[in-house]
Amino acid sequence: MGRALGVLIWLITLGSVLLFASGKWWFPATISEHGPEIDRQFMRTIIVVGISFVAAQVALGWAVWKYRATPGDTTRAVYSHGNNRLEIIWTVVTAVVFISLAVIGQRVWAQLHFVGAPAGSYQVEVVAQQFQWNFHYAGVDGQFGRTDPSLIGSSNLIGLDPADPKSRDDAVLATLVLPVNRPVELTLRSIDVTHSFWVPPLRFKQDLVPGMAIHVHFTPTKTGQYELACAELCGQFHYRMRGYVIILPQDEHNALMALPPDQFQTRVGQLRQQYPIVY
Amino acid sequence: MSAHEISGEAHRHEPPKSFIRKYIFSLDHKVIGIQYMLLAMTSVLFGVVMSVLMRMNLSWPGTKWPILGTLFPTGAPEGVMSPEFYLSLVTMHGTMMVFFVLTTAPQGGFGNYFLPIQIGADDMAFPFLNMMSFWVTFVGFLVLVLAIFVEGNQTIGAWFSGLGDWMQGGSGTVGPIGGWTAYPPLSALGKIAGPGQGAGMSLWIISIAIFCVGSLLGALNFITTLLNMRTRGMSLMRMPLTCWAWFTTAVLALLAFPVLLAGGILLFLDRTAGTSFFIPGGEVVTDTLITSHQGGSPILWQHLFWFFGHPEVYIAILPGMGATSHILSTFARKPIFGYRAMVFAMFGIGLLGFFVWGHHMFISGMSPYSAMAFSILTLSIGVPSAIKTFNWIGTLWGAKIRFTVPMLFALGFVSLFVSGGITGLVLGQTSLDLPMHDTYFVLAHFHLVMGVAAIFGMFAAMSFWYPKMFGRMMNETIGKIHFWITFIGVYSIFMPMHIMGIIGMPRRYAQFAENGQSIYHFIDPADPLVKFVTAAAIVTALAQVLFYFNFFWSLFKGKKAGDNPWEATTLEWTTATPPPHDNFAGVVPTVYRGPYEFAVPGAPNDFILQTERDAEVAEVDGGTSGNGSDGHGH
């Protein structure tokens, strides 16, 4: 029984390591400036996790293999209540390793969240609702029109105020179009329940909380069309609250931004067909 | 610490005669303990069936399951599970499992039965309060079951609809759809936010509030009993680690449940009384402008919920740690390695457990600076967890292991606790939470560590104490088959979920394909894993029939058990099997040594009961001498 359990624990350990190391399943390739650092921190962490996991399971398997009671053996186990020096060693070692990991991991977090978006960032306002994404573009004047929840309806999804001159050239679309290699600042809002903005290749996720305008920033580094998912349970059709993010070369993006709202919308429709979805 | 005197006569009560006072409204902690266990064994059936239904929908979305169509004509029309039906399964699976399984059996069940006996008391400090805490919890369970029927059945739903919009049921689901975390505004807005959010959600809050009260009463009782009712010689540092675990758990419950209770009341007021604790102004839901609420904060609920919710994770797992330590030492035939370190580590986990709730909220919109503090505190909690693991393996080093069923499950606990706990290093980091938050990686992590490991702790405890409770042994062969299938099964279910999370698969999605088309292409690579996990889940769920069969069959047909079938050392093994009404038949036991005196050199047996006097065993170096230090160190 002891040997069988020991071997089983080792096999489970081996199987788990192979599953992680197979290369068949992993993150989608990253498309943001901070993404590679997140991937590196993930690798650093998963190596510590892997070593600890393998060491603990191999030791456990070894102990149950080696120290099983055998029939007829009347000798006793080793009488020991522990070893204070060992306790201190493993406490200090794990404390140093774990807390160092936590500290190292803060760098990329600080870069994203402790400083505001750099000047000249491209801005889009995101307004989520059950179960769709609305992206509010400032238009050629670069200024967002006023919004008011009491104006929201099926033909005015974010409650844009038509009386505000700044709103005339604004566009509201279901697709997020961003320029490549330029910092992007999103202002995230929700009109009903909590949603979450999640684009796996961007390595970015942020909740959209009703009553709050949350400002976030990142820099996309690769053109293409990507899927956007909602990552916070928002109700019945949460699973199909899907959106798309198109990242364009800067010149193409500039040309798009110069278009009036109706042409802007048509052009984005064309881009959706033009760029295959990367996954 | 000096020996603690108690008066054995002060609160002795005679065994009751009537059936009702003996088995239903019993004041006997042993009966109440078994009642909690049966409640958990009932609730876990709901939880497991719901998880299998969820797996079926994920693997085969759109498939017709005729029996579901008959039971839930609205929620599963023609037997096809609707997304809202799936989400109500998510909610109720989580609620049943976290509250009525993981929080009842380990503490209210085994703790109730064995804490008084292990410290040499004749009952809990407040037997009436103890009875109340079970029956209050049971009412909470009934209200939760009512939430299933009030939403699932239109006739029952109609009974309550007269109470107002907040009690509109009959949506065809089996409860609310917001998950066990019940984040507002989804949970606060009522029926308008989605099916199941009317009566189902109201009853869910009432059920949890009642549960909080029951848990609070229980926690008070555990703490008082342990501090005041230890028998002669039972110093704190001579208590079995199980008692330390139940004590720490009770302290956590005492501090955590009131916060959830308060949060629940505020949420209920938001729904019914027009308050706005969690609902901001300017909400537009289903094209309706909500004008009756203003100024609330959805994030406030998350803080209140997780201030409870994170300690709750330790409330679920600590009793399993206690049982595992106890059982490992017993069947390793070796003293526990580092008893003091184990006690401090347990308290360390409990204490730190109150300062890490924010790691559930890194991307919630909370301050990124506090996120950083929460992250570093969270990774610190890995240190006491690692100490426990090292000490368990240290206990096995140089052992003479007896591979009984409880020992197999205890060893399984150690393996699963490591596998599940270690990924906390990933999820506790702010930056890594950006890709990992709310993916299947999180599901894998917490199911392994607080779900499956805790359940293994319960299986270990049940097979270990069954002979003491019921006078018969559980069947060893069935127990072993149950262990092998379950151990391989749970790893097959939850290991691949890590990979699904890395791929980016979000949790709480009712389906990943519709009409044969995948909804998100980035999830496509996970498809074979999804199917594999479902198969593993079905096999593992079916294997649990072995446990239920063994439990009931052994009650009547199990081999008769002696007073100390495992050759163990603590007080429950010094009394009759099953124990008499007042536990020690009027004798107040006296304790002379620590709880894990196995393999003492020179002693006649390889185990020494805590009640054996020094004169009865050969005096040995490092042995104990009644001064409260238990030969620890070196």
Interface residues (C-beta under 8 A of the other chain):
Chain A: M1 G2 L5 L8 I9 I12 G15 S16 L19 F20 K24 W25 W26 F27 P28 E37 I38 Q41 F42 T45 I46 V48 V49 S52 F53 A56 Q57 A59 L60 A63 V64 Y67 R68 A69 D73 T75 R76 A77 V78 Y79 S80 H81 G82 N83 N84 L86 E87 W90 T91 T94 A95 F98 I99 L101 A102 V103 G105 Q106 R107 V108 W109 A110 L112 H113 F114 Q129 Q130 P149 S150 I152 G153 S154 G159 I191 D192 V193 T194 S196 W198 P200 P201 R203 F204 K205 Q206 D207 V209 P210 G211 M212 I214 E227 A229 C230 A231 E232 L233 C234 G235 Q236 F237 H238 Y239 R240 R242 I277 Y279
Chain B: P83 E84 L87 V90 I177 G178 G179 Y183 P184 P185 L186 L189 A193 G194 P195 I279 P280 G281 G282 E283 V284 V285 T286 D287 L289 G296 S297 P298 I299 A332 R333 K334 P335 I336 F337 G338 Y339 R340 A341 I363 S364 G365 P368 Y369 A371 M372 S375 I376 T378 L379 S380 G382 V383 A386 I387 T389 F390 N391 I393 G394 L396 W397 G398 A399 K400 I401 R402 F403 L408 L411 V414 S415 V418 S419 I422 T423 L425 V426 G428 Q429 T430 S431 L432 D433 L434 P435 H437 D438 T439 K480 W484 F487 I488 Y491 M495 P496 H498 I499 I502 I503 G504 P506 R508 Y509 A510 Q511 F512 E514 I519 Y520 H521 F522 D524 P525 A526 L529 F598 A599 V600 P601 D606 G622 D630 G631 H632 G633 H634
